[in-house]
Amino acid sequence: MSFYRTHTCNELRLEDVGKKVKIAGFVETIRDFGGLVFLDIRDMYGITQVVTSGRTEDVDFASHIPVESSVMVEGTVKKRDKETINEKLDTGLVEVKIEKLEILGKRTKELPFEVNANKEVREDLRLQYRYLDLRSEKLKNNLILRAKILQFLREQMIAQGFLEVQTPILTSSSPEGARDYLVPSRLHAGKFYALPQAPQQFKQLLMVSGIDKYFQIAPCFRDEDARADRSPGEFYQLDMEIAYSTQEDVFDAIEPVIYNTFNEFSDKKVLKYPFPRIPYKEAMLKYGTDKPDLRNPLYIIDLSEFFEKCTFKPFIGKIVRAIKVQKHLSKGFHEKLLE
């Protein structure tokens, strides 16, 4: 049993009524009803309501604890009165009657913003007070989701016989798609290490060394501008390499991982593998990109033969290709287009 807690703030149930317990967490809300004070105590796992005795000193002490202070509560679990039951909480049928309330970390300044408030907060302010930002339900759930996805990826790769290897972070520069981040060497003046943009060289060394199937949740450091699908500076990727393999072997290994991961963590319909194969040339001719969004049926159609019969000279003898838009376009739209 921990000195600070016997239960998390999401564990207590009706079967715990009458037990002596300890919980610890942040004070989320305080409700002062004069003779009693109710506090919601929040930790990573959930929320538990605690209530003071009717003694004046207890009420006065609890009502003056700053919200978002860290506290430890010791007391007895009791069933809530019918009118105070909160069905939105897993612990909503019970509360803890406080016998000891200790402040572990008191908030000494005004909050720059409310945690878990349903209003927008400037991003620079959130980043300045990141420790508060990360207390929010949304960001906490993002971290939990990320951890679950990484664990799921690892389990699938290991089940296929892949060996997880952590490759070096300080390395020499190698030609990749962006600028390197450099780290000056302490021992060698004027020399620098580079942070890897990808573990490409190291995984090829592993193949040459006889490590048959390698994978890594690898950090990639790239000094480039932000993209819609990639954060600037650094991102993580599932990196893998297989010895003595063909392109189809790689597809066979990674397709079930992609399908199972999105099927597990997304509520969107996922196409079952094997996924459709689109040759590069066909993709460029039909979609104009090598990573088309197949949900958007905008195909590029070759109309060269049709325009051979027209009298518009700029099109005669030329390759003419067009996109068919499934939408009625106004006369004004066409006039602007002609201009």
C-alpha positions in Angstrom: 0.0 0.0 0.0 1.3 3.4 -1.0 1.9 6.1 1.7 -0.2 8.5 -0.4 -3.0 6.3 -1.7 -4.7 3.0 -1.4 -6.9 3.6 -4.5 -6.9 5.7 -7.6 -9.7 8.3 -8.2 -11.5 5.9 -10.5 -11.6 2.7 -8.4 -14.0 3.2 -5.5 -17.4 1.5 -5.9 -20.4 0.5 -3.7 -18.6 -2.6 -2.5 -16.0 -0.3 -0.9 -18.5 1.4 1.3 -17.2 1.4 4.9 -13.5 1.0 3.9 -10.8 3.3 5.2 -9.0 4.7 2.0 -6.4 7.2 0.8 -6.6 9.0 -2.5 -4.4 11.7 -4.0 -4.7 14.0 -6.9 -5.6 17.6 -8.0 -8.5 19.5 -6.7 -10.7 20.0 -9.7 -13.7 21.8 -8.1 -14.8 23.0 -4.7 -18.5 23.4 -3.7 -19.1 25.2 -0.4 -22.5 24.7 1.1 -21.8 26.5 4.3 -21.9 23.5 6.7 -20.2 21.1 4.3 -17.6 21.4 1.5 -17.5 19.0 -1.4 -14.3 18.6 -3.5 -13.7 16.7 -6.7 -10.3 15.1 -6.6 -8.9 14.2 -10.0 -5.9 12.0 -11.0 -4.9 10.4 -14.3 -7.6 7.7 -13.9 -10.7 9.6 -12.9 -12.5 11.7 -10.3 -13.7 11.0 -6.8 -15.9 13.3 -4.7 -14.8 13.9 -1.1 -16.8 15.7 1.6 -15.7 17.4 4.9 -17.2 16.9 8.3 -19.4 19.6 9.6 -16.7 21.0 11.9 -16.0 24.7 11.3 -12.2 24.3 11.0 -12.6 21.5 8.5 -15.0 23.5 6.4 -12.8 26.6 6.5 -9.7 24.7 5.6 -11.2 22.8 2.7 -13.0 25.8 1.2 -9.8 27.8 1.0 -7.7 25.3 -0.9 -6.8 26.7 -4.3 -8.2 24.8 -7.3 -5.5 22.6 -9.1 -3.6 22.2 -5.8 -2.3 18.6 -5.2 -3.8 17.0 -2.1 -4.0 13.7 -0.2 -7.3 12.6 1.3 -7.8 10.0 4.0 -11.2 8.9 5.0 -14.1 6.4 4.9 -16.1 5.5 1.8 -19.8 6.1 2.1 -22.8 5.8 -0.3 -23.9 9.1 -1.8 -27.3 10.5 -1.0 -29.8 9.9 -3.8 -29.9 13.5 -4.9 -26.1 13.8 -5.2 -25.5 10.6 -7.3 -23.5 11.4 -10.5 -24.1 8.8 -13.2 -21.5 10.4 -15.5 -18.7 9.3 -13.1 -17.6 5.7 -12.6 -17.3 6.6 -8.9 -20.6 8.5 -8.9 -22.4 6.3 -6.4 -19.9 6.9 -3.6 -17.9 9.6 -1.9 -15.2 9.8 0.8 -15.9 11.4 4.1 -12.7 13.3 4.9 -10.8 12.4 8.1 -7.5 13.9 7.1 -6.9 16.4 4.3 -3.3 17.3 3.5 -2.1 19.8 0.8 0.9 18.2 -1.0 1.5 21.1 -3.5 -0.4 24.3 -3.1 -1.2 26.5 -6.1 0.3 29.9 -5.3 -0.5 31.9 -8.4 -3.7 32.6 -10.4 -4.3 30.1 -13.2 -3.5 31.5 -16.6 -6.4 29.4 -17.9 -8.9 26.9 -16.6 -8.0 23.3 -16.9 -10.7 21.3 -18.8 -12.7 24.4 -19.6 -14.8 24.3 -22.8 -13.2 27.4 -24.3 -10.3 28.1 -26.6 -7.0 29.1 -25.1 -4.2 30.6 -27.1 -1.6 28.0 -28.2 1.4 30.0 -27.0 -0.2 30.3 -23.6 -0.9 26.6 -23.4 2.7 25.8 -24.4 4.1 28.2 -21.8 2.1 26.4 -19.1 2.4 22.9 -20.6 2.2 21.2 -17.2 -1.3 22.6 -16.8 -2.3 21.9 -20.4 -1.3 18.3 -20.0 -3.7 18.0 -17.1 -6.7 18.4 -19.5 -8.8 15.4 -20.3 -8.2 15.8 -24.1 -4.4 15.8 -24.0 -4.2 13.1 -21.3 -6.3 10.9 -23.6 -4.1 11.7 -26.5 -1.0 10.5 -24.6 -2.9 7.3 -23.5 -4.0 6.6 -27.1 -0.4 7.1 -28.4 1.0 4.7 -25.8 -1.7 2.1 -26.7 -1.0 2.4 -30.4 2.8 2.0 -29.9 2.3 -1.0 -27.7 -0.1 -2.5 -30.3 2.4 -1.9 -33.1 5.2 -3.6 -31.1 3.1 -6.6 -30.3 2.2 -7.1 -34.0 5.8 -6.7 -35.2 7.2 -9.1 -32.5 4.5 -11.6 -33.4 5.8 -11.7 -36.9 9.4 -12.4 -35.7 10.8 -8.9 -35.9 13.5 -7.8 -33.4 13.3 -4.4 -31.9 16.6 -2.5 -32.0 17.3 1.0 -30.8 19.7 2.7 -33.2 22.0 5.7 -32.2 20.7 9.2 -32.0 24.1 11.0 -32.4 25.5 10.1 -35.8 27.2 11.5 -38.9 25.2 13.4 -41.5 23.6 11.4 -44.3 21.8 12.5 -47.4 18.0 12.6 -46.7 15.1 14.8 -47.6 15.7 17.7 -45.3 18.3 19.7 -43.4 20.1 18.1 -40.4 20.0 19.2 -36.8 23.6 19.5 -35.6 25.0 18.9 -32.1 28.5 20.3 -31.4 31.1 17.8 -30.2 32.7 18.6 -26.8 35.9 16.7 -27.5 36.5 17.7 -31.1 36.3 21.5 -31.6 34.6 22.5 -34.9 33.1 19.0 -35.3 29.4 18.2 -35.1 27.1 15.2 -34.7 23.9 15.1 -36.7 20.6 13.9 -35.4 19.3 11.1 -37.7 16.6 12.0 -40.2 15.8 8.3 -40.4 17.6 5.1 -39.2 18.4 4.2 -42.8 22.2 3.5 -42.5 21.9 1.7 -39.2 19.2 -0.7 -40.3 21.2 -1.6 -43.4 24.1 -2.3 -41.1 21.8 -4.6 -39.2 20.9 -6.5 -42.4 24.6 -6.9 -43.4 25.2 -8.1 -39.8 22.6 -10.9 -40.2 19.8 -9.4 -38.1 17.1 -10.9 -40.3 14.0 -8.8 -39.4 14.3 -5.5 -37.6 11.9 -2.9 -36.5 11.9 0.3 -34.3 9.5 3.1 -33.3 12.2 5.5 -34.5 12.5 9.3 -33.9 13.3 11.2 -37.1 14.8 14.7 -36.8 14.3 16.9 -39.8 14.8 20.7 -39.9 11.9 21.5 -42.2 8.7 23.4 -42.2 5.5 21.9 -40.8 3.3 19.7 -43.0 -0.3 18.7 -42.7 0.7 15.1 -41.9 4.0 15.8 -40.0 5.0 18.0 -37.1 8.1 20.2 -37.6 11.4 19.2 -36.1 10.8 15.6 -35.2 8.3 12.8 -35.6 8.2 9.1 -34.9 7.7 6.3 -37.5 7.4 2.6 -37.5 10.7 1.6 -39.2 11.4 -1.9 -40.5 13.7 -3.9 -42.7 13.6 -7.5 -43.8 16.6 -9.5 -45.2 16.2 -11.8 -48.3 12.8 -10.3 -49.2 10.9 -9.1 -52.2 8.5 -6.2 -52.5 5.6 -8.5 -51.9 7.2 -9.8 -48.7 7.3 -6.3 -47.3 3.7 -5.7 -48.3 2.7 -9.0 -46.6 4.4 -7.9 -43.4 3.1 -4.4 -43.1 -0.4 -4.5 -44.5 -1.9 -6.5 -41.6 -0.2 -4.1 -39.2 -1.7 -1.1 -40.9 -5.2 -2.7 -41.2 -5.3 -4.0 -37.6 -4.0 -0.8 -36.1 -6.6 1.4 -37.8 -9.3 -1.2 -37.3 -8.5 -1.2 -33.5 -8.1 2.6 -32.9 -10.4 4.2 -35.5 -14.2 4.1 -36.0 -13.8 4.6 -39.7 -14.3 1.8 -42.2 -10.9 0.4 -43.2 -10.3 -1.5 -46.5 -9.3 -5.1 -45.9 -5.9 -6.1 -47.1 -4.4 -6.9 -49.5 -4.7 -3.2 -50.5 -5.2 -2.2 -54.2 -1.9 -1.9 -56.1 -1.7 1.2 -58.3 1.4 1.4 -60.5 3.2 4.8 -60.3 2.6 5.7 -63.9 -1.1 4.9 -63.7 -1.4 6.9 -60.4 0.2 10.0 -62.0 -1.9 9.7 -65.2 -5.2 9.0 -63.4 -4.9 11.1 -60.2 -1.9 13.5 -60.8 -0.3 12.3 -57.6 1.5 9.2 -56.3 -0.6 9.2 -53.1 -4.2 9.7 -54.3 -7.2 10.1 -51.9 -9.4 7.3 -53.3 -12.4 8.7 -51.4 -12.4 11.6 -53.8 -13.4 10.3 -57.3 -11.7 13.0 -59.3 -10.1 11.1 -62.2 -8.1 12.8 -64.9 -9.6 11.8 -68.3 -7.7 11.9 -71.6 -9.8 13.9 -74.2 -7.1 14.2 -76.8 -9.0 12.1 -79.4 -12.2 14.2 -78.9 -10.4 17.5 -79.3 -8.8 16.3 -82.6 -12.2 16.9 -84.1 -12.6 20.5 -82.8 -11.7 23.7 -84.5 -10.0 25.3 -81.5 -6.4 25.5 -82.7 -4.6 25.5 -79.3 -6.0 22.0 -78.7 -5.4 20.5 -82.2 -2.6 17.9 -82.1 -2.1 18.4 -78.4 -2.6 16.1 -75.4 -5.8 17.4 -73.6 -6.7 16.0 -70.2 -9.5 17.1 -67.9 -11.2 16.4 -64.6 -14.9 15.8 -64.6 -16.5 17.7 -61.7 -19.8 16.2 -60.5 -21.4 19.6 -59.9 -23.5 22.1 -61.7 -21.4 25.2 -62.3 -23.1 28.6 -62.9 -22.7 30.7 -66.0 -20.8 33.3 -64.0 -18.3 30.7 -62.9 -17.6 29.8 -66.5 -17.2 33.5 -67.5 -14.7 34.1 -64.8 -12.9 30.9 -65.9 -12.7 32.2 -69.5 -11.3 35.5 -68.3 
